[in-house]
Amino acid sequence: MKSLIRTLVVVSALAAPAVVFAQETQPLTRAQVRAELVELEHAGYNPMDYYYAESLQAAEAKIARQHELDAQAESGSKQVMFQAEAHSPLNVTRK
């Protein structure tokens, strides 16, 4: 009986991450697909281009670089705001 319980615990512990991962993946909505296509086209992707695969890869790389730069800028602005709050005259502690 103890081996059955141990087996069930081990199996459930191993299956839990798979269930959680399955819940995170949702199918894209029509609006999300359209937004991605518009973003790709703004980055230079042309589906009617003879070399569409290379065009798609170049546009995806450009978008990835832009998202990375946006994330760096956002984290930098948060850091600046944090530093400004730390040096603010309103941030005085009383003893």
Steps between C-alpha positions, in 0.01 A plus 500: 500500500782739585667438164173582322470830687863585428449418133191722482682788670798471264278477192289798606812704576639424156169569324430834673743710290357356178148598604609851596685545172197381304282761667737785409482440127187660363414520131545841345192706430428643159584848627839383631585340166402816312707714737804275447457517122475880509811517719688273256393710202616819675836329556535437127337162446325457166311171459495548121880519483665213313742455789225515764680267743807724519276806518306346788816407690646848454177665619478268803862579590431872469192471722692295757775765514238774539324313781835446671582871474154590631547266798841650576362853477210408728727344761731801476213744555381299799848510644520878451160543667612283792814706544302823479258377767790401724646852481168677527463750785164341577672169572618598848495257786455627855700368787 
